[in-house]
Amino acid sequence: MTAAGCQFAIRGGGHTPWKGNANIAGGVTIDMSSIKSVKTDPFSAFVSVGAGARWSDVYGELDVMGLGVAGGRISDVGVGGLITGGGLSYFAPRYGFVCDQVLNFEVALADGQIVNANATSNPDLWFALKGGSNNFGIVTRFDLKIFPQGKTLGGTIYNPIKTLRDQVRAFVEFNNATSSDTNAALINTYAYTSKSGWVINNLLVYFEHEVIPAILRPFMDIKPQLRNTLRQSNLSDITSEQVKSTLYGFRQHPPLFSRLFLTRTYGNDPNFLSQVFAIANETLQSFISTSNLVYALVYQPLPSAIPSRSIDSGGNPLGLDPASGPQVLALQTIQWTNAADDVLINRAARKIWQQADELALEMGLKRDWIYLNYAAEDQDPIGSYGEENVRRLREASKKYDPTGIFQRNVPGGFKLWRKCG
């Protein structure tokens, strides 16, 4: 295929929403979904996972053994794309990014060789695959660290939008506190639908046996609550809850939805987060009549504990510095059905971030890092990793793919020598 100059794409779970990332017109799509074995035993220190598996496959295997793994927060997400894009898990404050938990990658290189990449064999490739995406080869297996894990407190609390001020204060306090209590995880979402209007939901997780963990109490005390699903359960159940609240369709598949991800990173400040919501709400009015609109503004904590754990696990190229302190990973997700609204919605979403960026600059809260797994096709996440990390990624590409097959013949995704879009 490479000798003929054929262009191709590599598809794992297919979670990335923009066209051409995990499929290709006029080329070959390599679908990894049949390579989904999950192999472990209670006495091993790792689980071997096929690159086409979804996290539901992994949790289903490990839960019954009383074992855990730092993996996807939505069970239907593919293993391969999440890890090679860095990957966030509920265990991130304790263990770092999901990619930091990879002991070994089995990789098919452009010349047909099958190699292992780990701390002692091809360590530069091991480093590069921890966030360098599809630029080096086709990963066929991941060997991931595992650990004992029993029941977990998890679920979602839903509140009305009038609790906004309490929400952002609680979020900032949580982000500051997570460096001292690494058992907790949070996703703070402001969601709008034509049926329900604005609703705030907090996905909360805690891994130790406490009825009301102190770090989560500020969210649990916010009233009124519209709904509360917190319970003691396992990762299969908790991550499956998120599938039920997420629409996965695109226009080419029922239910015929289009979807946009667009991300930024900012400093940790409650007044700023409140004002970003106000910007989003004001701009939303320009496309609020869009058919089947689902809009979400999502804040996720990036405490300094996460990059600190990455360093402890051998490092990665993502470029987050613990010295920067707690940061906020901000995400817009938008879903709609009418193709005629594409231009309007894409422009509006970018306008929201443009205004938020201007405000962040004024307040000294602008950050450059772009999380690859949330990036839109016109963003440059790899460029945000920093010059030194980009240099190391390019050196690995030249060494393991000297003819540039994964730069030239795999046009989808984020490339090392050009911005995407």
BELFEN-V210601 format. One record per residue. BURIAL is + if it has 9 or more other C-alpha atoms within 8 Angstrom, else -. D_FIRST is the distance of its C-alpha to the first C-alpha in Angstrom with 2 decimals. Layout:
burial | d_first
BURIAL | D_FIRST
BURIAL | D_FIRST
This chain:
burial | d_first
- | 0.00
+ | 3.80
- | 5.46
- | 5.33
- | 6.59
+ | 5.56
+ | 8.20
+ | 8.70
+ | 11.92
+ | 13.41
+ | 16.52
+ | 19.35
+ | 22.75
+ | 22.06
- | 25.40
- | 24.72
+ | 26.36
+ | 24.76
- | 22.22
+ | 18.61
+ | 19.00
+ | 17.41
+ | 15.93
+ | 14.46
- | 15.48
- | 13.22
+ | 9.99
+ | 8.91
+ | 11.54
- | 11.26
+ | 14.92
+ | 16.62
+ | 19.91
- | 20.06
+ | 20.03
+ | 23.56
- | 25.87
+ | 28.83
- | 30.67
- | 33.88
- | 37.51
- | 40.69
- | 41.10
- | 37.71
- | 37.27
+ | 33.83
+ | 31.69
+ | 28.08
+ | 26.07
+ | 22.63
+ | 20.55
+ | 20.71
+ | 24.50
+ | 27.00
+ | 30.15
+ | 32.22
+ | 30.58
+ | 31.55
+ | 35.06
+ | 35.78
+ | 35.23
+ | 37.17
+ | 40.07
- | 41.60
- | 41.66
+ | 43.37
+ | 40.45
+ | 38.74
+ | 35.65
+ | 35.10
+ | 32.58
+ | 32.13
+ | 35.27
+ | 33.96
+ | 32.98
+ | 30.25
+ | 28.21
+ | 24.96
+ | 25.20
+ | 21.95
+ | 22.40
+ | 26.11
+ | 25.88
+ | 23.25
+ | 25.32
+ | 28.47
+ | 30.06
+ | 33.71
+ | 35.62
+ | 39.25
+ | 39.63
+ | 38.55
+ | 42.07
+ | 42.35
+ | 38.91
+ | 37.11
+ | 33.72
+ | 31.57
+ | 29.15
+ | 32.22
+ | 32.50
+ | 29.21
+ | 30.17
+ | 26.68
+ | 23.02
+ | 20.52
+ | 17.24
+ | 13.68
+ | 12.94
+ | 10.02
- | 10.74
- | 10.78
- | 14.54
- | 16.48
- | 19.50
+ | 22.55
+ | 23.96
+ | 27.68
+ | 30.98
- | 31.07
- | 27.51
+ | 25.22
+ | 27.76
+ | 26.36
+ | 23.08
+ | 25.36
+ | 27.28
+ | 24.39
+ | 22.87
+ | 26.34
+ | 25.90
+ | 23.04
+ | 20.77
+ | 16.95
+ | 16.94
+ | 16.36
+ | 13.99
+ | 13.85
+ | 17.37
+ | 17.83
+ | 21.63
+ | 24.62
+ | 27.94
+ | 30.64
+ | 34.34
+ | 36.71
- | 40.46
- | 43.42
- | 43.73
- | 46.28
- | 47.22
+ | 46.52
+ | 48.45
+ | 46.20
+ | 46.29
+ | 46.95
+ | 50.20
+ | 50.56
+ | 53.17
+ | 54.42
+ | 53.56
- | 57.15
+ | 56.28
+ | 53.91
+ | 56.15
- | 56.49
+ | 52.73
+ | 51.73
+ | 54.50
+ | 53.36
+ | 49.72
+ | 50.73
- | 53.01
+ | 50.25
+ | 47.82
+ | 50.56
+ | 51.51
+ | 48.10
+ | 48.19
- | 51.21
- | 50.24
+ | 46.56
+ | 46.81
+ | 46.50
+ | 43.76
+ | 44.11
+ | 42.30
+ | 44.77
+ | 43.88
+ | 45.78
+ | 44.57
+ | 45.71
+ | 45.58
+ | 47.81
- | 49.32
- | 50.23
- | 50.36
+ | 49.76
+ | 49.53
+ | 48.88
+ | 47.14
+ | 46.80
+ | 44.45
+ | 46.25
+ | 45.36
+ | 47.49
+ | 46.73
- | 50.23
- | 53.05
- | 55.14
- | 56.49
- | 56.46
- | 54.67
- | 56.42
+ | 53.24
+ | 52.52
+ | 56.17
+ | 56.15
+ | 53.58
- | 55.34
- | 58.65
+ | 57.55
- | 59.36
- | 59.21
+ | 56.25
- | 54.80
- | 52.90
+ | 52.17
- | 49.67
+ | 50.12
- | 50.35
- | 49.67
+ | 46.43
+ | 43.08
+ | 39.75
+ | 38.30
- | 41.17
+ | 41.38
+ | 37.70
+ | 37.72
+ | 40.59
+ | 38.36
+ | 35.95
- | 38.97
- | 39.86
- | 36.42
- | 34.92
- | 31.17
+ | 30.71
+ | 28.97
+ | 29.60
- | 26.76
- | 28.19
- | 31.87
- | 34.13
+ | 32.64
+ | 33.10
+ | 31.64
+ | 31.64
+ | 31.91
+ | 31.93
+ | 33.61
+ | 34.92
+ | 37.36
+ | 39.24
+ | 43.01
+ | 46.05
+ | 48.07
- | 51.04
+ | 52.61
- | 54.03
+ | 50.71
+ | 48.93
+ | 51.71
- | 51.41
+ | 47.63
+ | 48.34
- | 50.97
+ | 48.54
+ | 46.01
- | 48.78
- | 50.11
+ | 46.77
+ | 45.92
- | 48.84
- | 46.92
+ | 44.44
- | 46.47
- | 46.80
+ | 43.04
- | 42.39
+ | 41.42
+ | 41.30
+ | 40.67
+ | 41.02
+ | 41.04
+ | 41.94
+ | 41.04
+ | 42.46
+ | 41.17
+ | 42.90
+ | 41.26
+ | 44.05
+ | 44.04
+ | 43.68
+ | 39.95
+ | 38.90
+ | 41.58
+ | 39.95
+ | 36.59
+ | 38.24
- | 39.71
- | 36.28
+ | 34.78
+ | 34.01
+ | 31.09
+ | 29.94
+ | 31.29
+ | 34.39
- | 37.18
+ | 40.45
+ | 43.12
- | 45.75
- | 44.93
- | 46.60
+ | 45.84
+ | 43.51
+ | 42.57
+ | 39.06
+ | 39.59
+ | 37.32
+ | 37.66
+ | 35.96
+ | 36.67
+ | 35.91
+ | 36.96
+ | 36.31
+ | 37.12
- | 34.49
- | 37.45
- | 38.21
- | 34.88
- | 36.13
- | 39.51
+ | 38.26
+ | 35.64
- | 38.36
+ | 40.92
+ | 38.83
+ | 38.19
+ | 41.90
+ | 42.83
+ | 40.88
- | 42.20
+ | 45.73
+ | 45.14
+ | 43.75
- | 46.89
+ | 49.11
+ | 47.31
+ | 47.80
- | 51.49
- | 51.84
- | 49.85
+ | 47.25
+ | 44.07
- | 41.17
- | 37.82
+ | 35.52
+ | 32.86
+ | 31.48
+ | 27.71
+ | 27.64
+ | 30.28
+ | 29.18
+ | 28.71
+ | 25.84
- | 28.28
+ | 29.48
+ | 28.44
+ | 28.78
+ | 27.13
+ | 29.51
+ | 32.35
+ | 31.71
+ | 33.62
- | 33.00
- | 33.04
+ | 30.52
+ | 28.13
- | 28.58
+ | 27.74
+ | 24.57
+ | 23.44
- | 24.39
+ | 22.35
+ | 19.26
+ | 19.90
- | 20.52
+ | 17.66
+ | 14.93
- | 16.47
- | 13.88
+ | 13.98
+ | 10.45
+ | 12.39
+ | 14.88
- | 13.04
+ | 9.78
+ | 11.75
+ | 14.84
+ | 16.70
+ | 19.36
+ | 21.48
+ | 20.17
+ | 22.01
- | 22.84
- | 23.82
+ | 25.67
+ | 24.02
- | 25.37
